[in-house]
Amino acid sequence: MWDPQVPVLAEHLQVVRYDTRGHGRSPVGDGPGTGGATVDDLVDDVVALLDRLNLGRVHVAGLSIGGMTALRLAAREPERVDRLAVLCSSAYPGNREGWLERAATVRSAGTGSLAETVVGRWLTPAYAAAHPELVDRLRAMVAGTSDEGYAACCAAIADLDLRPDLPRITAPTLVVSGADDPALPPEHQEAIAGPIPGAELLTLSPAAHLANLEQDRRVSDALLAHFTGGPR
């Protein structure tokens, strides 16, 4: 997910990236409610990881559900977040029934059944056509995700409303938007940046949901400048 950014950031900062529960090598874990996790469960995972690594106050970047986790972390655990970057995310995705329906589909038909549709929203058509190997890799990543892990995160998004948290975030915040994102269009990022005191909004075009891949250099430079306090 962050392959283009890690080498750039690692020249100046210690970089830690992790798999959200139920994705990659992280186990699904347990969650209450609609057969899934909550955003606070995901925040608990981050706090436990930071504690395990003896990391106190850190810069945090998150994209999509990672951005939702980062927002809640910054509001709930302000002493742990120095600077915050939220990419292609939302404080209130809405469409609860749609997310629960997606969770049910994955539980019955598997993540592979959604891979083509999901990845189709991650890149602009022109970029996808020019990078078929990336499209194949992303589809394989989605299809290889645990069915229950994916469904659990859908449940977390279904119940998410972080709007009351936003004015309480004190970390300097950069919000990145993909102008062509059909999954979480720019109005979602505008609604994040507005209530956070001093937040900066950067909209990139062309870019869909994975703006950090499609506009990799611009995102890398923006994150580095934000986290080191340098000029953009």
N, C-alpha and C positions, 0 to 999 in steps of 0.2 A: 504493500500500500504506500509506503513512504520511501521506496527505493531511490527516487531521484533526489530527495531532500537530505537523506542521511549523510552522504559524503560531504555535502556542502556545510551542514551544521556541525558535523564531527570535527571539522578543521578548527573550530572555535569553542565547541561545547561538548560536554559529555552527553551522549544520546542514548536514551533507553526507549525501546518500543516493545509493545506487548500485544498478545492476542486477547481480544475481548472474550469473556467466558462463552464457551460453546463454539468458538471459532479457532481455526488453526490448531495449536497444541494445548489450548486451555480447555479444561473440562467444563461441562455444562453447569454443574452446581445445582443448587436448589433454589426455587423461587416461589413466592406465594401467589395468590390470586388466580389469574386466568391461565394457569399452567405455564408461567414464565417468570422472568425476573422483573425487577423494578429498577429505575435509574439509580436509586440509592444502593441497591445491590452492586451495581456496576461501579459506583463510587467507592463502596467498601473494598472492592477488589483493587482499585488503584491505590487507596490508602494502605492496604496490606502490603502491596508490592513496594511502595515507597518505604514503608517501615522495614521490610525485609532487606532492602538495599541500603538502609541507613541514610536515606535522602530526606532532608527536611523540607526546605522551600525550593520549589522547582518552577521552571517554565513549562507550560502545558500546551500542546497542540492536539486538536481532535477534529476529525472530519466525519460528517454525517452523524451516526449514533455516537461516535467518539467525541464529536463536538457537543452533543447533548450531555454526555458524561462529564466533559470538561466544564461546561457551564454550571452544572450542579455541584461539582467539586469546588469550583471557585466561590460559589455562594455559601456552601455548607462548611467548607474547610478553608477559609480565606488565608489562614496562616501557612498553608501548604503551597499556595500558588503565587509565584512572583509576577510573571507575565503570562497572558492567556491569548491563544490564537484559536479561533473557531472557524472552520471551513465548511461551506456547503451543508449547513445544518439548520436546525429549527428549535425554537423554544416551545413551540406548540404545533406539532405536525397536523393534528386534527385527524379526521377520517378514521375514527376508532374502529368502526365496523370493518372497514377495508383492511386494516392491519390485522385484526383478528381473523378475517377470512383468509388472508395470506398465510397466517400461522397454521390455520386448519388445512390449507392446501398442501403446505410443506409436510405436515404430519401424515397426510394421507398419500401424497404422491412423491415426496422427496424434494430436496433442493434442486435437483437436476431439472425438475419440471418448470422451474422459474428462471433458470440460468440465462437463457437467451433473452427473455423479456427484461430481466433486471439489468443485465449488462448493456442492453440497448438504451437504457436511460443514463448510463454513466459517462458516455462519450458522445460528442457530436457526430452526426453521420459521416461528415467528411473526414474527421480524424479517425474514426473507426475503419472506414474504407482504406485509409492509408496505412493502417497498422493492424492488419488481420491477425498477426501473431499475438499481439497484446489482447485483442478480443478473445482469442482462443484461450489464452492464459487466464483471463478474468472469468470466463465461463467455467473453466475447470476449477477455479478457486471457489466459485459459488456452489457448483455441483459437489465439491468435496467437503463443504461445510456440513457439520452435524445437523440433521433435520431438527432435532430438539433444540439445539443451540440457536439456530436461525429463528425457529418459532418462538423461543423464549425472548429473544431480543425484539421480535415483532410485538409481543405482548407488552414489553417495556415501553416501546414507542406509542402503542395504542393508548396507554394511560398517562402519557407525558403531558405536563403543563408546567413549564418553568418560567412563565411570564412573571409571577410574583418575585422570583429570585433575581431577575435582571438588575433592578435598581440597587440591589445590595452588593453587587460585584464591585470590588475595589481594585482589582488587579488591572493594570493597563491592558487593554483588549484590542486585538485586531480581528476583524470579521471579514472573511473572504467569501465572495459570491461568484458563482458561475452564471454569466448572463444567459446562457442557453440551457440551464439545468431544468429538466422537466420533472425531476423527482422532488426537489425542494427549490422552487424558483426564487429569484432575488428578493421578492417581498418577504420571504421568511428571514433572510439575513438582515434586511432593513429593520424588521421588527425586533431583531436581537440587538443591533447596534444602537437603535434609538434610545432605549431606556438605560443602557449601561453608561455611567458617567465617563465622558472622554473617549468613548470607543471610536475606532477608525474603521470605516467600511471601504474595502477594496473590491471592485467588481471587475472581473476578467472576461474578455471576449476575444475569440470564441472559446467557450469552455462550458461543459455540461457538469454532471455531478462530481466527477473526479477531476476537479480543476487542477489539483496538484500534479496530475499526470499530463493533462493536455497543455497546461501552461507551467511546466515544471520549473523552468528557470525563473520565471517571475514569482512563483510561489516560494521557491527556495530563497531568492533574494529578499523577499518581503519578510519571511520568517526570520532570517538571519538578522536583518536590520531591526526588526521588532524585539527580538530576544537579546540583542547586544546593545540596543539603544543607538544604533547608527542611522545615517540618512537612508531614505528609500529612493 
